[in-house]
Amino acid sequence: MNNGAKEKTMKKVDGRGQRSEESRGRILNSATRIFAKKGLDGARIDEIAEDAGINKRMLYHYFGSKEDLYVEVLRFNYEKIYTLSKNAFNLADDSKENVTRAVRAYFYFLAKNEDFVRLTSWEALNGGRFAKKVIPQFFDLVELEFGDIIKDGIKRNFIRPDTDIRQVIVSVQALCLVYFNRREIVQPLWQEDLLSEEMLEVRLQHILALIFDGIFSHEEE
């Protein structure tokens, strides 16, 4: 095969790979919306394939089964959260700035991704049957990144030395998530729209204040 033929073959392979990734992304986005709306049991592969503009046979080729697709949808969304968290951390900055950025990134991810919030509610109702296949690996990754920030803060006397990193991560997750997955229940307590820019920022600042009072030593370096 001459160089020209090789180049054409490589371009064809690259093109197929790009189309494959685009198709996979469309399936995951469609599946996220439909699983969030109907849950695993209520969602139909036919509906997901049609929404994604993908042949059903091709969908099975990529993901194997509806259950496998559901697991990949969870992984797809938790990867987004991990990336946000990772990008928020910078050891060159102080602990408070790092924690603020990380919590802000997670909180506003939830604000902009109602489908993910609904997915977590479905998983809670189903005993975390599929989330348990995904969450541990991402929790461990976040713990490593967040742990470096906490340890740096402890070293600088910014953060209490008895801080339990795992407990802090779970607390942040709970404080942020409950605002969105219980929004319809608590909305009657406020006249303001809980999803307005003003109310979102008020809630975020309240969460940060609770976290800072809980883990920061309030001692100067």
N, C-alpha and C positions, 0 to 999 in steps of 0.2 A: 504493500500500500504506500503510495507516495505521500509527501507532506501535505499536499492540498487535500487529498482524500481523508487523511488523518484529522486535519483541522475541521473538515465538514462533519466528520463522525463525532468529534469532541463537542462541537456546537450543538449537534442533535441531542447528545447525551445531557449536556448542560440545560438545554431547553426543556427536555422531559423532566429533569430534576426540579427545575423551577416551577413547571406546571404542576408537578406532584405536590410540592410544598404549598402552592397556592390552593390547590384542591383540598388538601388536608386542613389548611387554615379555614377555608370556607365551611367545611364540615364541622370543625370544632366550634366555630362561632355560631352556626345554626343550632348545633346540638346544645350549646350552652343556653341559648334562648329557650329552646323547647323543653329541655330537661328542667330548667328553672320554672317554667310555667306549669308543667304537667307531672314532674317527677319521673323517676326511672320507669315505674310501672305504667304510667299513663302515656308516656312518649312512644311514638311509633317510628321505626326506621324509615318507612316510606315517607313520612312527613319531613323528617330531617333531611333525607336525600333530596326531596323536591325543593325544600327551602334553600338548600346549598347549591342546587342546580347540578347535582351529581347523580350519576347512575347508581342505583342501589347495590349492584354487584361490585362496583368500584369502592363504595363505602365499606362493604364487608372485606374487600381486599386490603384496605388500609387498616381497619380496626378489628376485624374478626367477628365481633358480636356486639349486641347493644350494651351489654354489661362492660365489655372492654372499652367501648367508646365512652361510656359514662366515666370510667376511671380516668381515661385520658383527658376528658373535659375537666375533671377535678385537678389533675396534674397541670394542665394547660393554664388554669387560673391561679393555682398556687405558685407556679413559676413566675407569673407576673408580680405577685406579692413579694417573693424572694428577691427578684431583681430590683424592685423599688427599695426594699430594705437595704440591700447590698450597696446600692448607689447612694443611699443616704449617709452611710458611715464614712468618716474620714478622721483617722487618728490624729491628724494635724490640728483638728479643731477640739474644743473642750467637750466634755461629756454632755453638758446640758444642750449644746447645739446639736450634737449627734442624736441624742434621744428625741429632741424636738423634731428634727427632720424626719426621723424614722416613724414616729407616731403620726406626724402630719401626713406623710406619704400613705400610710396604711389607712388612716381615717378617710382621706379624700378618695382613695381607691374604692372604699366601700360606698362612699357617697355617689360615685359615678358608675358603680357597677351593681345595680340592684339585682341583676340576674345571679351574680355570685352570692349575694346575701341570701337569696331564695334557695340556692343550692345548699348552703350550709344548714338552712332550716329543714329541708328535705332529709339531709343526712342525719340531723339530730333526731328527727322523727323515726328514722330507720335504724337507729342505734349505731350510726357511724360505720355501717357495714362495709362501705367502699372507701370512705375517707381514711380509714385505718391503714389502707394499702398505700396511701399517698402522703399523709400528713407527717408521719415520723421522720422521713428523710428531709423534708423541708424544715421541720422544727429543728432538727439537728443542725442544719446549715445556718438557720437564723440564730440559733444559740451560739454557734461558733463566732459569727460576726458580732452579735450583740454582746457576747461574753468579753470580747476584746475591748469594747467600749466601756463596759462595767469595770473590768479589771484596771483599765487605764484611769478611770475615775476614782477607783479605790486607792490606787497608787498616788494620785494627786490629792487625796483627802477630800475629794468632791462628793464621793458616794460612800455610803455606810459599808463597812467591811462585811457585815452579816447579810448583805443583799443576796437573795436567792434568784439567780438569773432566770431559771425556768418559771418561777412564780411570777416574776415581773412580766415575762412574755405572755403568760396566760392572762394576767390581769389587764394588760394593754389590749389584748385581743377581746376580752370580755367587755371592757369599758367602751371600746369603739363599736363592736358588733351589735351589742344590745340596743344601741341608739337607733340602728337601722332595722334590725329584724323584729323589734317591738314597737316600731314607730306608730303604726296604726292604733296600737293599744294606748300609748301614752300621749298621742296627739291631743286628745280632749283636755289634757292638763294645761295646754298652752293655747292662746289665741293665735300666736305667730305660727307660720309655716315652718315646721322643723327642718325642712330642706332648703330654706332660704339661706343666702350667703351669710347673713348676720347670725342666724341661729346655729348654723354649722360651726362658725368660728367661736361662738360662745361655748358650745359643747366641747370643742377641741381644747380651748383654754382651760375649761374646768377639768378635763381629763389630765392635761399636762400638770395642772396645779396639784392634783391628787398624787400623780406619779412623783413629782418633785418633792412634795412633802413626805412621801413614803420612802424614797431611796437616797435623797441627797442629804449630806451631812450639814450643809450650810456653813461649812468652814472654808476659808480661803486657802488657796494653794500655798 
